[in-house]
Amino acid sequence: MKKLLLSMLTLLMLTFGYVKPVSADDTTTDMMAKTSSTMPVAYSDGESAEVMVTLNEGEIDIGQLAKRKATNKQVKDYAKMMVDQHKQNEKDTKRVARKQDFDFKKTDMSKSLEAQAEDAEMTLKKTAKDDFDRAYMDQQVAMHEKALNTVESLIESAQNMAYKAHLEKTRDAITVHLAHAKEVQAMVK
């Protein structure tokens, strides 16, 4: 009976996006631990839009700090680009959401992203001037890798086609931001 139950759970998990199969030797507690951190969470488009606004606000705040503290011209230019383009994406996200009549709603993900952005900003504020440019660019690479994964998951759960198209356009911009961040990062080593 236990093997049948585990087989059924494995099939359900594979069907709904969980990629690592569960073996018959796993205990129920082990299975719960494995699935709780890896199962994708489907958000409403309004919740997803709130995540996007949070991502943009974090980039804007950190970019404004970098514009003031950075010493390398390429880093300053990158920070300015981040502020400008993330302000535009935030406006576009809100415009699409209003047009589609989404209800913005905070989620655990948006709260977590907000806290992470605040922590990143505090870390950068405490970073010595000589180390700032490198720290900012390292952070930008990591943040854009995470943003890319986040937006990919939001695209998968998007229900509204206009909003999904906006997310796909955003994903493409994040890909460009990440590549540019890596180029600037290599210059400030």
Order of alpha helices (4+ residues) and beta strands (2+ residues): alpha-alpha-alpha-alpha-alpha-alpha-alpha
